[in-house]
């Protein structure tokens, strides 16, 4: 996911999620999201699982659940720039790293999710 997102403009990051009905048949998307929830329960310290779940929640318009998952992803892997950028996009705050933590290069300006798709 990190690689794919890095090839897109930030305004295009949510294309697949926002158009999931075009890419998934029947309940395939719901089934995959349920499997991701199960994965997160079984692997609570897997930052990448939290990132993927938060990413989907963000672009489905569920800001609060996205904030929760992305904040946990950043807590588990503070160098994850994508998780941090997505957390800011959904209105969350990225904690200030300690001076001993390695910091990845800053990203470009993060766009807000359009109000029309945002849900609370």
C-alpha angles and dihedrals in degrees: 000000000000091000094047093049091048089061093055135072109253091248088063098049094103099045098114094042094046089050098036093134088066093052104037130056124224111323096343093116093048090047092052092048090050089051089051091052089051091048091053091050091050094042106033093165096053102111093190091058090054090047093053093046093047090047092055094044090050095054093042086059099250098133101171096050088043091052091051095050095041093047088053090048091052091045090053095042111020093181093062102114094183092054090048093048092049091047090056090046091059093046100263127135124240112221117241108256121236116254090253095058120098110242122212117221114284118260127234121266111307115228121223120245108257113262091233091068098036120107129181 
